[in-house]
Amino acid sequence: MSDNPFRALPSVAKVLASPALAPAHESHPAAAVTAQVRAALDRLRDRLKAGEPLSADVDTIAREAMSALDAQSRPLLRSVINATGIVLHTNLGRSPLHEEAARAAYEAARGYLNLELDLATGKRSSRQSPVRAGLKAVTGAEGATAVNNCAAATVIALRAIAAGKEVVVSRGQLVEIGGSFRIPDVMAVSGAALREVGTTNITRLSDYERAITPNTAALMRVHCSNYRVRGYTKSVELEDLVALGRKHNLLVIDDAGSGQVADLTPFGLPGEPLISASVSAGADLVLFSGDKLLGGPQCGLIVGKADLIQRIEKDPLMRAFRLDKMTLAALEATLLLHRDAKKAVRDVPTLRMLTTPLAELKRRTESFAEWVREIPGVTLGVWEDEAFVGGGSLPDVSVPTVVLGLSAAGLSESELAARLRTGTPAVMARVQDGRVLLDLRCVLERQEAELLGALTIACAEHSPS
Ligand SMILES: *Cc1c(COP(=O)(O)O)cnc(C)c1O
């Protein structure tokens, strides 16, 4: 070892002059190139300090700076193949859109559209009209509007009808949805005062009735989206809450959460409220998410009495919560698909994934496994397993599913999972009992070839990078 190994490091100017950096000077600002060269030299200096032998010449340092620059100009948001089996995976963006909805968003994005213009009259119109028509058609409600998500729907609905007044809610329904969305906090933001009644497991109609004061504006039911209270429990049916509301001249709000528009009960997925049922039970307002069981873009939907919807739309917060043109276009297209419930279950990706028969998934997985078997060093099996719906929906319904369990020679299961996660395309799998599990339920058919390619690269003995 020489006396001063740091002297062996080239200067910034010398690295900048390396031919390996010539393309970088073309496509990146000078300051960015210099910054990455300095960063690469700093990393080397740190390694020297740690006692590592110096292993890089000018060109290697230049190439390292180059790949950092390239990485910087790639978007951080990337497509992910969802092989977890969790259909409504909030971290993976919940519902993938139907092609028609995706195309509608794409066309809206890249050009102009009649967002707030009635083409027949040439006059200004409401951006809500197209989705209002769609929502009324699929839920039977007399009024409807849409905002950015269900949390926003709750805030604006409560603010418009109950600010400065009390809203009665059962203690058994004070949910936290995840990402710190708590019903009591959301209510506080709206300016409505929460009046809790009952206990965690038991709330009776008489509890609601006793809590009513001259300052009560509404009774609210919140769907226990991501948990179930079991055992000795009692909650009040929406119909009974509506009857109580009528008796005392109070509004009834139903926060349905996932909210099925197409009935999934025949497919073994019971337990989520049907939006049309809440409407016909007489709820004045029903709130639900657009990107859960509707299978559309992220948004919050409010359906119910027309006069209340008007009040909500006149609230100044509407300007802050309103949907953008791409979401509106995707939502309208999704709602058009829902006009035929049978077709929606078959064609809307979220619903198709949730209702794929086990036998069909098994056939598909077994024929995919034939391809995977060809990858050198791979051991695999196909077996039945269980998955959950996710996205705070159907928490106690496990969906029978089929998985492909995989291990690769020389790689631990977490190494293989990490390679899949950081590859291109990124693949999210499950890791369980020493294997990586792939569930094809949420892998779109057009992604199978890409998935096979990603598996081949990840299982190769040496990582390509
Ligand atoms: C999911 C959910 C929400 C929040 O919906 P976002 O669209 O994610 O804001 C609110 N309430 C209930 C009951 C839910 O299930």
The ligand as an ORCA input file, in Angstrom:
! r2SCAN-3c Opt
* xyz 0 1
  C     -61.596      2.916      1.962
  C     -62.581      3.632      2.819
  C     -62.518      5.018      2.953
  C     -61.427      5.825      2.312
  O     -61.558      5.783      0.947
  P     -60.432      6.459      0.039
  O     -61.092      6.467     -1.303
  O     -59.238      5.589      0.149
  O     -60.216      7.820      0.578
  C     -63.455      5.646      3.757
  N     -64.400      4.951      4.407
  C     -64.491      3.621      4.294
  C     -65.573      2.922      5.064
  C     -63.593      2.918      3.491
  O     -63.680      1.600      3.356
*
